């Protein structure tokens, strides 16, 4: 099975477009919550409360929609 090389971009684009609330878990165990505002090859912008955080992707372990589901997959 070959993985789609754009799976990360598709997932993040959907979260940004739908303004989905997410939990971002870092490799050190810290959980950040908010909405993804934007992303590039190396980082994501996470809006939470009154501010925006720049989080480097190499520090991220998991990005999970708060509702536990996302509309990223198309129906089969």
RALIN-V112124 format. One record per helix or strand of 2 or more residues. SS is the DSSP state (2 for helix, 1 for strand). FROM is the first residue (numbers start at 0). TO is the last residue. If there is no record, write none. Layout:
SS/FROM/TO + SS/FROM/TO
This chain:
2/6/16 + 1/20/25 + 1/30/38 + 1/42/47 + 1/50/55 + 2/56/58 + 1/59/64
